[in-house]
Amino acid sequence: MKIDEIRALSTDELRGRLEDTREELMNLRFQTVIGGLTDHTRLRFTRRTIARMMTVLKEREMVEYQEGEE
């Protein structure tokens, strides 16, 4: 998922997708342990997607906080 696609989501949708992506990462790690994962680049891609989602959520929180101060 690209950053433009992530920013287009609402905050609630983003939180839902973040939860789903974290579950996917857990499943990928489990597959790695049991030896069923052949495409290890999915782990890297999924971790980076989670980081992008968390960054956008943090940016939104900071904007809300700054608007509340003013």
Gaussian input, Z-matrix of N, CA and C with variables (Angstrom, degrees):
# hf/3-21g

backbone

0 1
 N
 C     1     B1
 C     2     B2     1     A1
 N     3     B3     2     A2     1     D1
 C     4     B4     3     A3     2     D2
 C     5     B5     4     A4     3     D3
 N     6     B6     5     A5     4     D4
 C     7     B7     6     A6     5     D5
 C     8     B8     7     A7     6     D6
 N     9     B9     8     A8     7     D7
 C    10    B10     9     A9     8     D8
 C    11    B11    10    A10     9     D9
 N    12    B12    11    A11    10    D10
 C    13    B13    12    A12    11    D11
 C    14    B14    13    A13    12    D12
 N    15    B15    14    A14    13    D13
 C    16    B16    15    A15    14    D14
 C    17    B17    16    A16    15    D15
 N    18    B18    17    A17    16    D16
 C    19    B19    18    A18    17    D17
 C    20    B20    19    A19    18    D18
 N    21    B21    20    A20    19    D19
 C    22    B22    21    A21    20    D20
 C    23    B23    22    A22    21    D21
 N    24    B24    23    A23    22    D22
 C    25    B25    24    A24    23    D23
 C    26    B26    25    A25    24    D24
 N    27    B27    26    A26    25    D25
 C    28    B28    27    A27    26    D26
 C    29    B29    28    A28    27    D27
 N    30    B30    29    A29    28    D28
 C    31    B31    30    A30    29    D29
 C    32    B32    31    A31    30    D30
 N    33    B33    32    A32    31    D31
 C    34    B34    33    A33    32    D32
 C    35    B35    34    A34    33    D33
 N    36    B36    35    A35    34    D34
 C    37    B37    36    A36    35    D35
 C    38    B38    37    A37    36    D36
 N    39    B39    38    A38    37    D37
 C    40    B40    39    A39    38    D38
 C    41    B41    40    A40    39    D39
 N    42    B42    41    A41    40    D40
 C    43    B43    42    A42    41    D41
 C    44    B44    43    A43    42    D42
 N    45    B45    44    A44    43    D43
 C    46    B46    45    A45    44    D44
 C    47    B47    46    A46    45    D45
 N    48    B48    47    A47    46    D46
 C    49    B49    48    A48    47    D47
 C    50    B50    49    A49    48    D48
 N    51    B51    50    A50    49    D49
 C    52    B52    51    A51    50    D50
 C    53    B53    52    A52    51    D51
 N    54    B54    53    A53    52    D52
 C    55    B55    54    A54    53    D53
 C    56    B56    55    A55    54    D54
 N    57    B57    56    A56    55    D55
 C    58    B58    57    A57    56    D56
 C    59    B59    58    A58    57    D57
 N    60    B60    59    A59    58    D58
 C    61    B61    60    A60    59    D59
 C    62    B62    61    A61    60    D60
 N    63    B63    62    A62    61    D61
 C    64    B64    63    A63    62    D62
 C    65    B65    64    A64    63    D63
 N    66    B66    65    A65    64    D64
 C    67    B67    66    A66    65    D65
 C    68    B68    67    A67    66    D66
 N    69    B69    68    A68    67    D67
 C    70    B70    69    A69    68    D68
 C    71    B71    70    A70    69    D69
 N    72    B72    71    A71    70    D70
 C    73    B73    72    A72    71    D71
 C    74    B74    73    A73    72    D72
 N    75    B75    74    A74    73    D73
 C    76    B76    75    A75    74    D74
 C    77    B77    76    A76    75    D75
 N    78    B78    77    A77    76    D76
 C    79    B79    78    A78    77    D77
 C    80    B80    79    A79    78    D78
 N    81    B81    80    A80    79    D79
 C    82    B82    81    A81    80    D80
 C    83    B83    82    A82    81    D81
 N    84    B84    83    A83    82    D82
 C    85    B85    84    A84    83    D83
 C    86    B86    85    A85    84    D84
 N    87    B87    86    A86    85    D85
 C    88    B88    87    A87    86    D86
 C    89    B89    88    A88    87    D87
 N    90    B90    89    A89    88    D88
 C    91    B91    90    A90    89    D89
 C    92    B92    91    A91    90    D90
 N    93    B93    92    A92    91    D91
 C    94    B94    93    A93    92    D92
 C    95    B95    94    A94    93    D93
 N    96    B96    95    A95    94    D94
 C    97    B97    96    A96    95    D95
 C    98    B98    97    A97    96    D96
 N    99    B99    98    A98    97    D97
 C   100   B100    99    A99    98    D98
 C   101   B101   100   A100    99    D99
 N   102   B102   101   A101   100   D100
 C   103   B103   102   A102   101   D101
 C   104   B104   103   A103   102   D102
 N   105   B105   104   A104   103   D103
 C   106   B106   105   A105   104   D104
 C   107   B107   106   A106   105   D105
 N   108   B108   107   A107   106   D106
 C   109   B109   108   A108   107   D107
 C   110   B110   109   A109   108   D108
 N   111   B111   110   A110   109   D109
 C   112   B112   111   A111   110   D110
 C   113   B113   112   A112   111   D111
 N   114   B114   113   A113   112   D112
 C   115   B115   114   A114   113   D113
 C   116   B116   115   A115   114   D114
 N   117   B117   116   A116   115   D115
 C   118   B118   117   A117   116   D116
 C   119   B119   118   A118   117   D117
 N   120   B120   119   A119   118   D118
 C   121   B121   120   A120   119   D119
 C   122   B122   121   A121   120   D120
 N   123   B123   122   A122   121   D121
 C   124   B124   123   A123   122   D122
 C   125   B125   124   A124   123   D123
 N   126   B126   125   A125   124   D124
 C   127   B127   126   A126   125   D125
 C   128   B128   127   A127   126   D126
 N   129   B129   128   A128   127   D127
 C   130   B130   129   A129   128   D128
 C   131   B131   130   A130   129   D129
 N   132   B132   131   A131   130   D130
 C   133   B133   132   A132   131   D131
 C   134   B134   133   A133   132   D132
 N   135   B135   134   A134   133   D133
 C   136   B136   135   A135   134   D134
 C   137   B137   136   A136   135   D135
 N   138   B138   137   A137   136   D136
 C   139   B139   138   A138   137   D137
 C   140   B140   139   A139   138   D138
 N   141   B141   140   A140   139   D139
 C   142   B142   141   A141   140   D140
 C   143   B143   142   A142   141   D141
 N   144   B144   143   A143   142   D142
 C   145   B145   144   A144   143   D143
 C   146   B146   145   A145   144   D144
 N   147   B147   146   A146   145   D145
 C   148   B148   147   A147   146   D146
 C   149   B149   148   A148   147   D147
 N   150   B150   149   A149   148   D148
 C   151   B151   150   A150   149   D149
 C   152   B152   151   A151   150   D150
 N   153   B153   152   A152   151   D151
 C   154   B154   153   A153   152   D152
 C   155   B155   154   A154   153   D153
 N   156   B156   155   A155   154   D154
 C   157   B157   156   A156   155   D155
 C   158   B158   157   A157   156   D156
 N   159   B159   158   A158   157   D157
 C   160   B160   159   A159   158   D158
 C   161   B161   160   A160   159   D159
 N   162   B162   161   A161   160   D160
 C   163   B163   162   A162   161   D161
 C   164   B164   163   A163   162   D162
 N   165   B165   164   A164   163   D163
 C   166   B166   165   A165   164   D164
 C   167   B167   166   A166   165   D165
 N   168   B168   167   A167   166   D166
 C   169   B169   168   A168   167   D167
 C   170   B170   169   A169   168   D168
 N   171   B171   170   A170   169   D169
 C   172   B172   171   A171   170   D170
 C   173   B173   172   A172   171   D171
 N   174   B174   173   A173   172   D172
 C   175   B175   174   A174   173   D173
 C   176   B176   175   A175   174   D174
 N   177   B177   176   A176   175   D175
 C   178   B178   177   A177   176   D176
 C   179   B179   178   A178   177   D177
 N   180   B180   179   A179   178   D178
 C   181   B181   180   A180   179   D179
 C   182   B182   181   A181   180   D180
 N   183   B183   182   A182   181   D181
 C   184   B184   183   A183   182   D182
 C   185   B185   184   A184   183   D183
 N   186   B186   185   A185   184   D184
 C   187   B187   186   A186   185   D185
 C   188   B188   187   A187   186   D186
 N   189   B189   188   A188   187   D187
 C   190   B190   189   A189   188   D188
 C   191   B191   190   A190   189   D189
 N   192   B192   191   A191   190   D190
 C   193   B193   192   A192   191   D191
 C   194   B194   193   A193   192   D192
 N   195   B195   194   A194   193   D193
 C   196   B196   195   A195   194   D194
 C   197   B197   196   A196   195   D195
 N   198   B198   197   A197   196   D196
 C   199   B199   198   A198   197   D197
 C   200   B200   199   A199   198   D198
 N   201   B201   200   A200   199   D199
 C   202   B202   201   A201   200   D200
 C   203   B203   202   A202   201   D201
 N   204   B204   203   A203   202   D202
 C   205   B205   204   A204   203   D203
 C   206   B206   205   A205   204   D204
 N   207   B207   206   A206   205   D205
 C   208   B208   207   A207   206   D206
 C   209   B209   208   A208   207   D207

   B1=1.4431
   B2=1.5263
   B3=1.2925
   B4=1.4589
   B5=1.5198
   B6=1.3134
   B7=1.4615
   B8=1.5231
   B9=1.3317
   B10=1.4677
   B11=1.5213
   B12=1.3204
   B13=1.4605
   B14=1.5301
   B15=1.3133
   B16=1.4593
   B17=1.5224
   B18=1.3146
   B19=1.4731
   B20=1.5214
   B21=1.3221
   B22=1.4609
   B23=1.5257
   B24=1.3279
   B25=1.4638
   B26=1.5242
   B27=1.3295
   B28=1.4579
   B29=1.5272
   B30=1.3059
   B31=1.4604
   B32=1.5263
   B33=1.3242
   B34=1.4647
   B35=1.5232
   B36=1.3320
   B37=1.4562
   B38=1.5257
   B39=1.3141
   B40=1.4581
   B41=1.5208
   B42=1.3156
   B43=1.4701
   B44=1.5269
   B45=1.3153
   B46=1.4597
   B47=1.5135
   B48=1.3115
   B49=1.4683
   B50=1.5256
   B51=1.3341
   B52=1.4606
   B53=1.5236
   B54=1.3065
   B55=1.4642
   B56=1.5334
   B57=1.3311
   B58=1.4693
   B59=1.5270
   B60=1.3147
   B61=1.4628
   B62=1.5177
   B63=1.3167
   B64=1.4668
   B65=1.5299
   B66=1.3315
   B67=1.4624
   B68=1.5226
   B69=1.3333
   B70=1.4640
   B71=1.5244
   B72=1.3221
   B73=1.4639
   B74=1.5269
   B75=1.3356
   B76=1.4548
   B77=1.5247
   B78=1.3264
   B79=1.4663
   B80=1.5238
   B81=1.3233
   B82=1.4667
   B83=1.5194
   B84=1.3197
   B85=1.4667
   B86=1.5191
   B87=1.3285
   B88=1.4560
   B89=1.5229
   B90=1.3178
   B91=1.4628
   B92=1.5206
   B93=1.3280
   B94=1.4591
   B95=1.5235
   B96=1.3237
   B97=1.4659
   B98=1.5242
   B99=1.3325
   B100=1.4623
   B101=1.5250
   B102=1.3212
   B103=1.4576
   B104=1.5153
   B105=1.3082
   B106=1.4561
   B107=1.5160
   B108=1.3195
   B109=1.4560
   B110=1.5242
   B111=1.3205
   B112=1.4624
   B113=1.5249
   B114=1.3344
   B115=1.4646
   B116=1.5311
   B117=1.3158
   B118=1.4645
   B119=1.5253
   B120=1.3137
   B121=1.4668
   B122=1.5235
   B123=1.3361
   B124=1.4612
   B125=1.5198
   B126=1.3320
   B127=1.4632
   B128=1.5203
   B129=1.2922
   B130=1.4586
   B131=1.5236
   B132=1.3346
   B133=1.4589
   B134=1.5296
   B135=1.3168
   B136=1.4602
   B137=1.5258
   B138=1.3254
   B139=1.4714
   B140=1.5237
   B141=1.2980
   B142=1.4696
   B143=1.5266
   B144=1.3172
   B145=1.4659
   B146=1.5226
   B147=1.3286
   B148=1.4671
   B149=1.5242
   B150=1.3140
   B151=1.4618
   B152=1.5284
   B153=1.3204
   B154=1.4704
   B155=1.5239
   B156=1.3311
   B157=1.4612
   B158=1.5272
   B159=1.3145
   B160=1.4562
   B161=1.5268
   B162=1.3185
   B163=1.4576
   B164=1.5223
   B165=1.3245
   B166=1.4627
   B167=1.5256
   B168=1.3321
   B169=1.4677
   B170=1.5244
   B171=1.3260
   B172=1.4625
   B173=1.5267
   B174=1.3337
   B175=1.4644
   B176=1.5241
   B177=1.3229
   B178=1.4625
   B179=1.5242
   B180=1.3298
   B181=1.4607
   B182=1.5257
   B183=1.3197
   B184=1.4567
   B185=1.5195
   B186=1.3274
   B187=1.4640
   B188=1.5308
   B189=1.3266
   B190=1.4640
   B191=1.5101
   B192=1.3210
   B193=1.4501
   B194=1.5279
   B195=1.3321
   B196=1.4653
   B197=1.5180
   B198=1.3206
   B199=1.4634
   B200=1.5228
   B201=1.3200
   B202=1.4535
   B203=1.5100
   B204=1.3197
   B205=1.4647
   B206=1.5170
   B207=1.3044
   B208=1.4605
   B209=1.5003
   A1=107.90
   A2=116.16
   A3=120.82
   A4=110.60
   A5=115.80
   A6=121.61
   A7=111.91
   A8=117.72
   A9=120.20
   A10=111.21
   A11=116.28
   A12=120.65
   A13=110.96
   A14=116.26
   A15=121.17
   A16=110.28
   A17=116.76
   A18=120.34
   A19=112.09
   A20=117.87
   A21=121.22
   A22=112.32
   A23=117.33
   A24=121.44
   A25=110.74
   A26=115.59
   A27=119.10
   A28=108.10
   A29=116.79
   A30=120.99
   A31=110.99
   A32=117.50
   A33=120.13
   A34=111.65
   A35=116.85
   A36=120.28
   A37=110.43
   A38=115.78
   A39=120.61
   A40=111.00
   A41=117.04
   A42=120.07
   A43=110.69
   A44=117.17
   A45=120.33
   A46=112.50
   A47=115.44
   A48=119.57
   A49=111.14
   A50=116.73
   A51=120.37
   A52=109.90
   A53=116.72
   A54=120.55
   A55=110.89
   A56=116.25
   A57=120.53
   A58=111.29
   A59=116.34
   A60=120.67
   A61=110.87
   A62=117.45
   A63=120.30
   A64=110.57
   A65=117.15
   A66=120.56
   A67=110.33
   A68=115.83
   A69=120.02
   A70=110.48
   A71=117.16
   A72=120.75
   A73=110.54
   A74=116.70
   A75=119.82
   A76=110.55
   A77=116.92
   A78=120.53
   A79=111.80
   A80=116.49
   A81=119.66
   A82=111.15
   A83=117.17
   A84=120.29
   A85=110.74
   A86=116.03
   A87=120.00
   A88=110.57
   A89=116.73
   A90=120.55
   A91=111.08
   A92=116.80
   A93=120.64
   A94=110.36
   A95=115.71
   A96=120.42
   A97=110.95
   A98=116.92
   A99=118.62
   A100=112.46
   A101=116.79
   A102=120.90
   A103=114.86
   A104=118.01
   A105=120.00
   A106=114.58
   A107=117.91
   A108=120.75
   A109=110.20
   A110=115.55
   A111=119.14
   A112=111.36
   A113=117.51
   A114=121.76
   A115=109.07
   A116=116.61
   A117=121.47
   A118=113.10
   A119=117.33
   A120=119.08
   A121=111.51
   A122=117.24
   A123=120.35
   A124=111.33
   A125=117.25
   A126=120.56
   A127=110.32
   A128=116.43
   A129=121.92
   A130=111.35
   A131=116.26
   A132=121.70
   A133=110.31
   A134=117.29
   A135=121.46
   A136=111.18
   A137=117.62
   A138=120.78
   A139=110.89
   A140=116.69
   A141=120.11
   A142=111.56
   A143=116.84
   A144=120.49
   A145=110.02
   A146=116.76
   A147=120.93
   A148=109.89
   A149=117.07
   A150=120.71
   A151=111.17
   A152=117.11
   A153=120.43
   A154=110.68
   A155=115.95
   A156=119.74
   A157=111.42
   A158=116.48
   A159=120.27
   A160=111.22
   A161=116.89
   A162=121.12
   A163=110.98
   A164=116.90
   A165=120.77
   A166=110.19
   A167=117.50
   A168=120.13
   A169=111.19
   A170=116.66
   A171=120.65
   A172=110.82
   A173=117.29
   A174=120.92
   A175=110.66
   A176=115.83
   A177=119.98
   A178=111.58
   A179=116.91
   A180=120.49
   A181=111.04
   A182=116.26
   A183=120.26
   A184=110.91
   A185=117.47
   A186=121.29
   A187=110.00
   A188=116.92
   A189=120.46
   A190=111.37
   A191=117.49
   A192=121.83
   A193=110.95
   A194=116.49
   A195=120.33
   A196=111.51
   A197=117.26
   A198=119.89
   A199=110.91
   A200=116.85
   A201=121.62
   A202=112.93
   A203=117.68
   A204=121.88
   A205=112.29
   A206=116.43
   A207=120.54
   A208=113.11
   D1=129.30
   D2=-178.03
   D3=-87.05
   D4=161.97
   D5=-174.65
   D6=-62.67
   D7=-35.43
   D8=178.09
   D9=-64.20
   D10=-39.16
   D11=177.93
   D12=-66.52
   D13=-38.16
   D14=179.91
   D15=-67.16
   D16=-44.02
   D17=-179.17
   D18=-67.24
   D19=-23.89
   D20=179.80
   D21=-75.10
   D22=-17.00
   D23=-179.07
   D24=-78.29
   D25=151.51
   D26=173.11
   D27=-74.78
   D28=166.73
   D29=-177.00
   D30=-62.80
   D31=-41.54
   D32=179.62
   D33=-66.24
   D34=-42.32
   D35=177.08
   D36=-62.51
   D37=-39.87
   D38=-179.23
   D39=-64.28
   D40=-42.23
   D41=178.16
   D42=-64.02
   D43=-39.41
   D44=177.57
   D45=-64.53
   D46=-44.41
   D47=178.69
   D48=-66.22
   D49=-35.35
   D50=178.01
   D51=-62.65
   D52=-43.37
   D53=178.21
   D54=-62.46
   D55=-43.58
   D56=178.70
   D57=-62.91
   D58=-40.82
   D59=-178.92
   D60=-68.87
   D61=-35.43
   D62=176.43
   D63=-65.74
   D64=-38.41
   D65=175.95
   D66=-64.06
   D67=-40.57
   D68=177.97
   D69=-61.23
   D70=-42.32
   D71=178.72
   D72=-62.50
   D73=-41.48
   D74=178.33
   D75=-61.55
   D76=-42.76
   D77=178.27
   D78=-64.49
   D79=-39.25
   D80=178.07
   D81=-64.60
   D82=-40.29
   D83=177.59
   D84=-63.98
   D85=-40.33
   D86=177.97
   D87=-62.84
   D88=-43.45
   D89=178.44
   D90=-62.41
   D91=-35.30
   D92=178.59
   D93=-63.44
   D94=-42.15
   D95=-177.49
   D96=-66.34
   D97=-41.94
   D98=-178.08
   D99=-83.65
   D100=-5.13
   D101=174.37
   D102=88.51
   D103=15.89
   D104=-177.58
   D105=-94.67
   D106=-7.53
   D107=-177.18
   D108=-90.01
   D109=122.93
   D110=-179.71
   D111=-103.44
   D112=-28.43
   D113=-178.59
   D114=-102.51
   D115=90.79
   D116=-176.46
   D117=-74.19
   D118=-11.71
   D119=177.86
   D120=-70.65
   D121=-20.11
   D122=177.15
   D123=-63.43
   D124=-34.05
   D125=176.79
   D126=-60.54
   D127=-49.46
   D128=-179.64
   D129=-61.62
   D130=-45.70
   D131=-179.77
   D132=-62.06
   D133=-43.25
   D134=-178.32
   D135=-67.10
   D136=-41.79
   D137=177.16
   D138=-61.47
   D139=-41.41
   D140=-179.64
   D141=-69.10
   D142=-35.96
   D143=176.93
   D144=-63.97
   D145=-42.49
   D146=177.32
   D147=-60.80
   D148=-43.17
   D149=179.70
   D150=-62.70
   D151=-40.96
   D152=178.08
   D153=-62.78
   D154=-44.34
   D155=-179.77
   D156=-62.89
   D157=-42.82
   D158=179.81
   D159=-65.97
   D160=-35.41
   D161=178.15
   D162=-64.27
   D163=-45.04
   D164=179.55
   D165=-64.46
   D166=-42.06
   D167=177.62
   D168=-61.36
   D169=-42.22
   D170=179.55
   D171=-64.96
   D172=-40.25
   D173=177.27
   D174=-59.95
   D175=-43.53
   D176=179.85
   D177=-65.38
   D178=-39.39
   D179=177.34
   D180=-63.11
   D181=-40.66
   D182=-179.63
   D183=-65.52
   D184=-40.21
   D185=178.33
   D186=-63.27
   D187=-44.84
   D188=178.41
   D189=-61.84
   D190=-40.14
   D191=179.48
   D192=-65.33
   D193=-44.70
   D194=-180.00
   D195=-65.88
   D196=-37.07
   D197=177.77
   D198=-67.19
   D199=-32.16
   D200=178.94
   D201=-71.58
   D202=-28.73
   D203=179.31
   D204=-72.91
   D205=-32.82
   D206=-173.90
   D207=-78.14

